């Protein structure tokens, strides 16, 4: 499972945890998150702006 980071505010989307507030259940892969996704914390960064890292590196 991977973690995706917002470059603007540092919000992390973890595939393992999902994001219940945004409606994404645990184990929801980044590929399953809609292309229209906008950072829920800063609303500045779009899905393509996020960077990926492995959970193991956390």
C-alpha positions as CSV (number, residue, x, y, z in Angstrom):
1,X,0.0,0.0,0.0
2,X,1.2,3.5,-0.8
3,X,0.8,7.0,0.6
4,X,0.2,10.0,-1.6
5,X,1.2,13.5,-0.4
6,X,-0.2,16.9,-1.2
7,X,2.7,19.2,-2.2
8,X,0.9,22.3,-0.9
9,X,-0.2,21.4,2.7
10,X,1.2,17.9,3.4
11,X,-2.2,16.1,3.5
12,X,-1.5,12.4,3.2
13,X,-3.8,9.9,1.4
14,X,-3.0,6.4,2.6
15,X,-4.3,3.6,0.5
16,X,-4.3,1.4,3.6
17,X,-6.4,3.8,5.7
18,X,-8.5,5.4,2.9
19,X,-10.3,8.6,3.9
20,X,-13.7,8.0,5.5
21,X,-14.5,11.8,5.5
22,X,-14.0,11.8,1.7
23,X,-15.9,8.5,1.3
24,X,-13.0,6.2,0.5
25,X,-12.9,3.0,2.5
26,X,-9.7,1.4,3.8
27,X,-7.7,-0.3,1.0
28,X,-9.0,2.1,-1.7
29,X,-6.2,2.3,-4.2
30,X,-5.1,5.7,-5.6
31,X,-6.2,4.5,-9.1
32,X,-9.7,4.2,-7.7
33,X,-9.8,7.8,-6.5
34,X,-11.6,9.9,-9.1
35,X,-9.5,12.1,-11.4
36,X,-11.4,15.1,-10.2
37,X,-10.0,14.6,-6.7
38,X,-8.9,17.9,-5.0
39,X,-7.0,18.0,-1.7
40,X,-9.6,18.1,1.1
41,X,-7.3,20.2,3.4
42,X,-6.2,23.0,1.1
43,X,-8.3,22.6,-2.1
44,X,-5.3,23.8,-4.1
45,X,-3.7,20.6,-5.3
46,X,-5.3,18.2,-7.7
47,X,-4.8,14.4,-8.0
48,X,-2.0,14.8,-10.6
49,X,0.0,17.1,-8.2
50,X,0.3,14.4,-5.4
51,X,3.5,12.5,-5.0
52,X,3.7,8.9,-4.1
53,X,5.8,7.0,-1.5
54,X,5.6,3.5,-0.1
55,X,4.2,3.0,3.4
56,X,7.5,1.2,4.3
57,X,9.3,4.6,3.9
58,X,7.1,6.3,6.4
